[in-house]
Amino acid sequence: DTSLAEVNSFCPSMPISPSSMINQYKFEDGPELRDLFITVDDPESHITAIETFITYRVVTKTSRGEFDSSEYEVRRRYQDFLWLKNRLEEAHPTLIIPPLPEKFIMKGMVERFSDEFIETRRKALHKFLNRIGDHPTLTFNEDFKIFLTAQAWELSSRKKQGPGLLSRMGQTVRAVASSVRGAVKNRPGMFTEMNDYMETFSQKINLLDKIAHRIYKEEKDYFNEMKEYGPIHTLWSASEEDIADSLKGIASCIDRCCKATEKRMAGLSENLLPILHEYVLYSEILMGVLKRRDQIQGELDSKVDALANKKTEKDLFLEEIGKLEDKVERANNALKADWDRWKQNMQCDMRSTFTTVADNNLRFYEECLATWESFLASQTADLHVEEDCEDRP
């Protein structure tokens, strides 16, 4: 589910300016016609007497008829992205809304407002919008369009309108479902399997996420030790004339291995860690979506039970039950379609990520092996020269 615009943001050799972005795509080419391209870039700090926050430029290129222009440029802060996510969840309670990065520190790896934190967040926000833009239903959501196109005052006015009808209906569903104890009686087996799958997936992906962060921390500690380890050999060589060349050679090898380790760490922080953590957040979202589906089912079940105990007003209850049955069917169909799409994207992301990590590890070990083999060959050659000199009369 990686968009071309997303690939663009991760590749420093490719241009990311709005003026050059449109040249990377051809609206009329390709079997999959794309008509919406979004880029999040240019983070900017704002300091007021009350708070400090970052805004990001959101550039949109489109050929869709429902847009008044083919190009938009707006600035958005994190809370605007959060508003959009909440509105999407209200409007589509059983669709899988892409995750947002956490509001503050990400796993304690970087400090808030540091360049690394801001860039990590920018990439995550970029991916968030492009995943929505690639979704067959969410991409046509009215709030999404307003987010991409409205000026600051227009967006502020929209945000003040409060929750809509769907949100109030969702609150009613939650209120009814909260009174229902135990498992949903009539939950289809498919959704029980989904729930079991997500419980296992959540457990495994959280464990992988924790271990990967621990490995990264250990790798960082090792890298810092390596940076001190090499220069010591260089200093030692100044007082050991007979083995000075060997000591300098070791120092050089350590330095090259240190640089290779730094590249490997960058690969982990740019490729593995963000994907694992994104799917940790996805696991929480999926569990929430399944719970909301069960809440809709619970509302229907409670009405059916109430009808069985009622001797009057049966026609009114039957009408309500008919509407709830339609609502449950729509929720089920939406979730089933989104579930298949999400699993396919997840498997594609994981294959791509693990392949990239394996490739980076292979290059790392090959580079380190070649470095030490070259040093060993030079030492062996010097040893043979010395032996030949000793054998001569």
DRENTIGU-608309 format. One record per residue (C-alpha): z, x, y negated; residue in one letter. Coordinates in steps of 0.1 Angstrom, whole numbers, padded with zeros to 4 digits, always signed. Layout:
BEGIN
ZXYA...
This chain:
BEGIN
+0000+0000+0000D-0004+0030-0022T-0026+0021-0052S-0051+0045-0068L-0031+0044-0100A+0000+0054-0080E-0017+0083-0064V-0028+0093-0099N+0007+0095-0112S+0018+0118-0083F-0010+0143-0086C-0006+0166-0116P-0042+0178-0113S-0055+0143-0122M-0055+0129-0157P-0030+0101-0164I-0039+0092-0200S-0050+0056-0207P-0083+0067-0220S-0092+0086-0188S-0076+0061-0164M-0104+0036-0166I-0129+0062-0157N-0113+0067-0123Q-0121+0033-0111Y-0153+0012-0107K-0146-0025-0108F-0179-0033-0091E-0177-0008-0063D-0159-0008-0029G-0153-0035-0003P-0119-0043-0019E-0126-0054-0054L-0097-0044-0076R-0093-0060-0110D-0059-0049-0122L-0048-0013-0129F-0013-0004-0142I+0002+0029-0153T+0038+0036-0163V+0041+0068-0183D+0053+0084-0216D+0091+0079-0214P+0108+0078-0248E+0145+0081-0256S+0162+0056-0280H+0196+0062-0295I+0215+0035-0313T+0251+0030-0324A+0256+0008-0294I+0236+0024-0266E+0212+0050-0254T+0182+0039-0234F+0147+0049-0223I+0115+0030-0228T+0083+0035-0208Y+0047+0028-0218R+0030+0003-0196V-0008+0004-0198V-0028-0023-0181T-0066-0024-0175K-0080-0056-0161T-0112-0077-0158S-0094-0109-0149R-0105-0140-0168G-0069-0153-0174E-0062-0123-0196F-0073-0125-0232D-0081-0088-0234S-0092-0061-0209S-0066-0036-0220E-0029-0038-0230Y-0003-0013-0240E+0034-0022-0243V+0067-0005-0241R+0094-0017-0217R+0130-0006-0209R+0147-0008-0175Y+0164-0041-0182Q+0129-0056-0188D+0118-0045-0153F+0151-0060-0140L+0143-0093-0157W+0109-0094-0141L+0123-0088-0106K+0149-0116-0111N+0122-0140-0123R+0100-0132-0093L+0129-0138-0069E+0136-0171-0086E+0100-0183-0084A+0093-0169-0049H+0127-0169-0030P+0111-0162+0004T+0086-0135-0007L+0094-0098-0004I+0098-0086-0040I+0094-0048-0043P+0126-0029-0050P+0136-0013-0083L+0155+0020-0086P+0192+0017-0092E+0203+0014-0128K+0223+0046-0130F+0227+0077-0108I+0205+0080-0077M+0226+0092-0049K+0243+0117-0072G+0213+0140-0071M+0205+0141-0108V+0222+0133-0141E+0214+0103-0161R+0188+0109-0188F+0179+0143-0174S+0142+0151-0172D+0143+0149-0134E+0161+0115-0134F+0137+0100-0160I+0106+0113-0141E+0120+0099-0108T+0126+0066-0124R+0092+0065-0140R+0075+0070-0107K+0096+0043-0091A+0088+0018-0119L+0052+0027-0117H+0052+0019-0079K+0072-0013-0085F+0045-0027-0109L+0016-0016-0087N+0031-0031-0056R+0034-0064-0075I-0001-0060-0088G-0014-0055-0052D+0005-0085-0038H-0018-0115-0032P+0007-0140-0047T+0030-0121-0070L+0001-0106-0090T-0007-0141-0104F+0028-0149-0115N+0030-0160-0151E+0061-0138-0159D+0043-0108-0145F+0014-0114-0169K+0038-0118-0198I+0056-0086-0188F+0023-0067-0189L+0009-0082-0221T+0036-0096-0244A+0049-0078-0275Q+0086-0071-0276A+0095-0102-0296W+0074-0124-0274E+0091-0110-0243L+0125-0114-0259S+0118-0151-0266S+0107-0156-0230R+0138-0140-0217K+0160-0164-0238K+0145-0195-0221Q+0170-0191-0193G+0165-0200-0156P+0137-0224-0148G+0135-0254-0125L+0130-0232-0094L+0160-0211-0103S+0181-0243-0106R+0168-0255-0073M+0178-0222-0058G+0213-0225-0071Q+0215-0260-0055T+0203-0245-0022V+0229-0218-0024R+0256-0243-0032A+0247-0265-0002V+0242-0236+0022A+0276-0221+0012S+0293-0252+0026S+0276-0247+0060V+0295-0225+0084R+0280-0205+0113G+0244-0199+0122A+0216-0222+0112V+0212-0247+0139K+0174-0251+0139N+0163-0216+0129R+0130-0208+0146P+0132-0179+0171G+0107-0159+0150M+0132-0156+0122F+0161-0147+0145T+0139-0118+0158E+0132-0108+0122M+0169-0108+0114N+0177-0087+0145D+0149-0063+0136Y+0161-0059+0101M+0197-0052+0112E+0185-0023+0134T+0160-0011+0107F+0187-0011+0080S+0211+0008+0102Q+0185+0035+0111K+0169+0039+0076I+0203+0042+0060N+0213+0069+0085L+0180+0087+0079L+0185+0085+0042D+0220+0100+0043K+0210+0128+0067I+0179+0136+0046A+0200+0139+0014H+0225+0161+0033R+0197+0183+0045I+0183+0186+0010Y+0218+0196-0003K+0222+0222+0024E+0186+0235+0016E+0195+0238-0021K+0227+0257-0013D+0206+0280+0010Y+0181+0285-0018F+0208+0295-0043N+0222+0320-0019E+0187+0334-0013M+0183+0340-0050K+0213+0363-0050E+0206+0379-0017Y+0173+0395-0026G+0183+0414-0058P+0212+0430-0039I+0188+0449-0018H+0169+0461-0049T+0201+0473-0065L+0211+0490-0032W+0178+0509-0031S+0186+0527-0063A+0214+0546-0044S+0196+0551-0011E+0166+0573-0016E+0158+0576+0021D+0156+0539+0028I+0147+0527-0007A+0112+0515+0003D+0126+0495+0032S+0152+0479+0010L+0127+0470-0017K+0104+0456+0011G+0132+0433+0023I+0140+0422-0013A+0103+0413-0017S+0102+0394+0015C+0133+0374+0006I+0118+0367-0028D+0087+0353-0012R+0107+0332+0013C+0128+0320-0016C+0097+0307-0034K+0085+0291-0002A+0119+0274+0002T+0116+0261-0033E+0083+0245-0025K+0097+0230+0006R+0126+0215-0014M+0101+0200-0039A+0082+0184-0010G+0114+0168+0003L+0124+0155-0032S+0090+0142-0040E+0078+0129-0007N+0105+0122+0018L+0136+0112-0002L+0120+0086-0024P+0103+0068+0004I+0134+0067+0026L+0155+0054-0002H+0129+0029-0012E+0131+0014+0023Y+0169+0014+0022V+0165-0009-0008L+0138-0028+0010Y+0161-0034+0039S+0186-0050+0015E+0159-0072+0000I+0146-0083+0034L+0181-0093+0045M+0184-0113+0012G+0151-0130+0018V+0160-0140+0053L+0193-0154+0040K+0175-0175+0014R+0152-0189+0041R+0183-0198+0061D+0198-0215+0030Q+0167-0237+0026I+0169-0245+0064Q+0206-0252+0059G+0199-0277+0032E+0175-0296+0055L+0200-0295+0084D+0228-0309+0062S+0205-0338+0051K+0196-0346+0087V+0232-0346+0097D+0241-0368+0067A+0213-0393+0077L+0227-0395+0113A+0261-0405+0098N+0247-0430+0072K+0240-0466+0079K+0226-0474+0045T+0201-0458+0021E+0181-0445+0051K+0148-0447+0032D+0161-0425+0004L+0174-0400+0029F+0141-0400+0049L+0122-0393+0017E+0145-0364+0008E+0142-0350+0044I+0104-0352+0042G+0104-0331+0010K+0128-0306+0025L+0107-0303+0056E+0077-0295+0035D+0098-0270+0015K+0111-0253+0047V+0075-0251+0061E+0062-0235+0028R+0091-0210+0029A+0085-0201+0065N+0047-0196+0060N+0053-0175+0029A+0078-0153+0047L+0057-0149+0078K+0027-0138+0059A+0047-0114+0037D+0066-0101+0067W+0034-0090+0085D+0021-0074+0053R+0054-0056+0047W+0056-0042+0082K+0020-0029+0080Q+0027-0012+0046N+0060+0002+0059M+0045+0018+0089Q+0016+0032+0069C+0041+0047+0043D+0063+0062+0071M+0033+0078+0089R+0020+0092+0057S+0054+0105+0046T+0063+0121+0080F+0029+0137+0083T+0032+0152+0048T+0067+0165+0056V+0054+0180+0089A+0026+0197+0071D+0049+0211+0044N+0073+0225+0071N+0044+0241+0089L+0032+0258+0058R+0067+0270+0050F+0073+0286+0084Y+0039+0301+0085E+0043+0317+0051E+0078+0330+0060C+0065+0343+0093L+0035+0361+0078A+0058+0376+0052T+0082+0392+0077W+0054+0402+0101E+0037+0421+0073S+0070+0439+0065F+0076+0447+0101L+0040+0461+0105A+0045+0483+0075S+0078+0497+0088Q+0063+0503+0123T+0034+0522+0107A+0058+0544+0086D+0078+0551+0117L+0047+0563+0136H+0038+0586+0107V+0073+0601+0107E+0071+0607+0145E+0038+0624+0142D+0051+0647+0115C+0081+0656+0137E+0059+0664+0167D+0037+0689+0148R+0046+0726+0152P
